[in-house]
Amino acid sequence: MNRRRFIETTGLVTLGVLSGSLDLRAQTIARGKKLTILHTNDTHSNIDPFPMSHSKYPGMGGVAKRAALIEKIRSEEEHVLLLDSGDIFQGTPYFNKYHGVLEMKLMSALQYDASTMGNHDFDIGLDGFKKAQQHANFPFLCSNYDFNNTLLEGATLPHLILKKGGLRIGLFGVGVNLDGLAGKANYGGMNYLDPVQVANDTAKHLKEQRCDLIVCLSHLGFEYASNQVSDKVLAAQSSNIHLILGGHTHTFLEKPLFTENRDKQPVLINQTGWAGLFLGRIDIDFQRSLFRHEMLVV
């Protein structure tokens, strides 16, 4: 696979579409400011690049190359968010040996701002996740995983508000139903809540907290042939969510999907495949009314 860079660039029209649901107060607050959102999903303990002999991804990926790319972008942009949509664990011998500690340490070194949990992040149970999480200096956002009366009570957040360049950015996470995806002993006591209802309740709360941009970190999956809740289903049944950064189905989107919510307002969905092969980048320039998306090869 040749090194490629996928870019979707539009001007007033695209941001104008997204701005139909954005709080335009932000354009006054952040005059001259640009927000850059970087995101990953389903990295699955891939620490090293794929071998050069790999038939599909020779030499691609690797945390060191991702770190260099992120560092370069941070040196060029003032306001950057780095987010992950879950399934940090499972997939290489690194996980088998270090039980998620290495992944947490590396994500901390890369200065992730937040992540949600995927189904494989339960593969060593709540106790194993908690032990690994001690090495994370970023929060996990789990809005529809109720950990009350479990080992993870208080270890995750239902939502988070970050301030960047005068913008209030609301973040929350929703996860897939673990039934059939993880052993019950690995998540015993966790109460699974309806992701659509929780997402709408959380987004409403974040809007009431005067958030300018509301981002959902989703590990629901992009779409299914069945009626299973996916990012596309969530978007269609949602209100107040602007961006859904997804995971779980390892879907590579060359450009984000713009769709409509239940109020006929636009929602952007994106997902970056798997294994850390790509880094998603979304820039919103409020002064120039410019939206740009890039899928960067790592």
C-alpha positions in Angstrom: 0.0 0.0 0.0 1.5 3.3 -1.1 1.8 6.2 1.4 -1.3 8.3 0.8 -2.9 11.3 2.3 -6.7 11.7 1.9 -7.9 15.3 2.1 -11.4 16.7 2.0 -11.3 20.5 2.0 -14.3 22.8 1.6 -15.0 26.4 2.5 -18.0 28.2 3.7 -20.5 25.7 2.4 -19.2 22.8 4.5 -18.7 24.7 7.7 -22.0 26.4 7.0 -23.7 23.0 7.0 -22.0 22.0 10.3 -22.7 25.5 11.7 -26.4 24.8 11.4 -26.1 22.9 14.7 -23.0 24.7 16.2 -23.5 27.4 18.7 -22.3 30.3 16.5 -21.5 32.2 19.7 -18.2 30.4 19.3 -17.3 32.3 16.2 -17.2 35.5 18.3 -15.4 34.0 21.3 -12.8 32.2 19.1 -12.4 34.8 16.4 -9.2 33.9 14.6 -8.9 30.5 16.4 -8.7 27.1 14.8 -9.5 23.8 16.5 -7.6 20.7 15.4 -9.0 17.3 16.5 -6.8 14.3 16.1 -8.3 10.9 16.7 -7.6 7.1 16.6 -9.6 3.9 17.3 -9.0 0.2 17.7 -5.2 0.5 18.0 -5.2 -3.0 19.5 -1.8 -3.0 21.2 0.0 -2.3 17.9 3.2 -0.7 19.2 5.6 -1.5 16.4 5.0 -0.8 12.7 3.8 -3.6 10.5 6.8 -5.6 9.1 8.0 -4.6 5.6 7.0 -8.1 4.5 3.4 -7.5 5.3 1.2 -8.0 2.2 -1.1 -5.1 2.8 0.5 -2.6 5.2 4.3 -2.9 4.8 6.1 -0.7 7.3 2.9 1.2 8.3 1.8 2.2 11.7 3.7 2.2 15.0 3.5 4.4 18.0 6.8 6.2 17.4 5.7 7.4 13.9 2.3 8.4 15.3 4.1 10.4 18.1 6.2 12.2 15.5 3.2 13.1 13.4 1.3 14.4 16.4 4.3 16.4 17.7 4.6 18.0 14.2 1.0 19.0 14.2 1.2 20.4 17.7 4.2 22.5 16.7 2.1 24.0 13.8 -1.3 24.4 15.5 -2.1 26.2 18.8 -5.3 24.3 19.8 -5.1 20.5 19.4 -7.2 17.7 20.9 -6.1 14.1 20.8 -8.9 11.5 21.3 -9.4 7.7 21.1 -12.5 5.6 20.6 -11.5 2.4 22.4 -10.1 -1.1 21.9 -6.7 0.0 23.1 -6.0 -3.6 24.3 -5.5 -7.0 22.6 -3.9 -7.9 19.4 -0.1 -8.3 19.9 2.2 -10.1 22.4 2.8 -6.7 24.0 -0.7 -7.0 25.6 -0.1 -10.6 26.6 3.1 -9.6 28.4 2.3 -6.2 29.9 -1.5 -6.5 30.3 -2.3 -3.0 29.0 0.3 -1.1 31.1 2.5 -0.3 28.1 -0.5 0.9 26.1 -1.5 3.3 28.9 2.0 4.6 29.3 2.5 5.3 25.6 -0.9 7.0 25.3 0.0 9.1 28.3 3.4 10.0 26.7 1.5 11.0 23.5 -0.7 13.2 25.7 -4.1 11.9 24.8 -6.8 14.2 26.1 -9.5 11.5 26.5 -10.5 8.0 25.4 -13.6 5.7 25.7 -13.5 2.0 26.4 -14.0 -0.7 23.8 -15.1 -4.3 24.3 -11.5 -5.6 24.2 -10.5 -3.2 27.0 -12.5 -5.6 29.2 -10.4 -8.6 28.2 -8.5 -8.7 31.5 -11.5 -7.9 33.5 -12.3 -4.8 35.6 -9.4 -5.5 37.9 -6.9 -5.8 35.0 -8.2 -2.6 33.4 -8.0 -0.7 36.7 -4.4 -1.8 37.3 -3.4 -0.7 33.8 -5.3 2.6 34.1 -3.1 3.6 37.0 -0.5 4.4 34.4 -2.9 6.7 32.4 -2.8 10.4 32.8 -5.9 11.0 30.7 -9.6 10.3 31.5 -11.8 7.5 30.2 -15.3 8.7 29.2 -18.0 6.0 29.6 -21.5 7.5 29.6 -23.5 4.3 29.1 -21.4 1.9 31.2 -22.6 2.3 34.7 -19.8 1.1 37.0 -21.5 1.9 40.3 -20.8 -0.8 42.9 -18.0 -2.3 40.8 -14.2 -2.1 40.9 -14.3 0.8 38.4 -16.7 3.0 40.3 -15.3 6.5 40.0 -12.6 5.4 37.6 -14.3 6.8 34.5 -16.2 10.0 33.7 -19.7 10.3 32.1 -18.6 13.4 30.3 -15.9 16.1 30.2 -15.7 19.8 29.1 -12.4 21.0 27.8 -11.5 24.6 26.9 -9.5 25.4 23.8 -9.0 28.9 22.4 -12.1 30.3 24.0 -14.2 27.2 22.9 -16.0 25.0 25.4 -15.8 21.4 23.9 -18.1 18.8 25.4 -16.9 15.2 25.2 -18.6 11.9 26.2 -18.3 8.2 25.3 -20.7 5.4 24.5 -19.9 1.7 24.1 -21.2 -1.4 22.5 -23.3 -4.0 24.4 -20.7 -6.4 25.8 -23.1 -9.4 25.8 -21.4 -12.0 23.5 -18.3 -9.8 23.0 -16.7 -10.3 26.4 -16.9 -12.9 29.1 -19.5 -11.9 31.7 -17.0 -12.4 34.5 -14.9 -9.6 32.8 -17.6 -7.0 33.2 -19.8 -8.4 36.0 -21.8 -5.9 37.9 -21.5 -3.2 35.1 -25.0 -2.0 34.1 -25.3 -1.4 30.4 -27.5 1.7 29.5 -29.2 2.5 26.3 -26.5 4.4 24.3 -29.0 6.5 22.3 -30.9 7.7 25.4 -27.7 8.3 27.3 -26.1 10.1 24.4 -29.1 12.4 24.0 -29.3 13.1 27.7 -25.6 13.8 27.9 -25.5 16.0 24.8 -28.4 18.0 26.2 -26.6 18.5 29.5 -23.4 19.6 27.6 -25.4 22.1 25.5 -27.0 23.5 28.7 -23.4 23.9 30.0 -22.8 26.2 27.0 -20.6 23.9 25.1 -19.8 25.2 21.6 -18.9 21.8 20.1 -20.2 18.4 21.3 -18.1 15.3 20.5 -19.1 11.7 21.0 -16.4 9.1 21.3 -18.2 5.9 20.2 -17.4 2.3 20.3 -20.7 1.2 18.8 -19.5 0.4 15.2 -20.2 2.4 12.0 -23.1 0.4 10.6 -24.7 -3.1 10.6 -27.1 -5.0 8.3 -29.2 -5.6 11.5 -31.0 -3.0 13.6 -28.1 -3.0 16.1 -27.3 0.5 17.3 -24.4 1.9 15.3 -22.9 5.4 14.8 -25.3 5.9 11.9 -28.3 4.9 14.0 -27.1 7.1 16.9 -26.6 10.1 14.6 -30.1 9.7 13.1 -31.7 9.5 16.5 -29.6 12.1 18.2 -29.9 15.8 19.1 -27.1 18.3 19.8 -24.2 16.0 18.9 -21.9 17.6 16.2 -19.1 14.9 15.8 -19.2 11.1 16.3 -15.7 9.7 16.3 -16.2 5.9 16.0 -14.6 2.6 16.5 -15.3 -1.2 16.8 -16.0 -2.1 13.2 -12.5 -1.1 12.0 -14.1 1.0 9.3 -11.7 3.2 7.2 -13.5 6.3 5.9 -11.5 8.3 3.3 -13.7 11.2 4.3 -16.2 11.8 7.1 -19.9 11.0 6.6 -22.2 14.0 6.9 -25.7 12.8 7.9 -28.7 14.3 9.7 -30.0 14.0 13.2 -33.6 13.7 14.3 -33.8 17.5 14.2 -32.6 17.6 10.6 -29.3 19.1 11.8 -26.0 17.8 10.5 -23.8 15.3 12.3 -20.3 14.3 11.2 -19.2 10.6 11.6 -15.6 9.5 11.2 -13.5 6.3 11.9 -9.9 5.6 11.1 -9.7 1.8 10.5 -7.6 0.0 13.1 -4.1 -0.8 14.4 -3.0 2.8 14.4 -2.4 2.7 10.7 -4.1 6.1 10.2 -4.5 9.3 12.2 -7.7 11.2 11.7 -7.5 15.0 11.6 -10.4 17.5 11.6 -9.7 21.2 11.5 -12.4 23.8 12.1 -11.4 27.4 11.5 -14.1 29.7 12.9 -12.6 32.9 11.5 -12.3 31.7 7.9 -15.4 29.4 8.0 -13.3 26.6 6.9 -13.6 22.9 7.6 -10.9 20.5 6.6 -10.5 16.7 7.0 -7.4 14.6 6.5 -6.8 10.9 7.0 -3.0 10.7 7.6 -1.1 7.6 7.0 1.2 6.7 9.9 
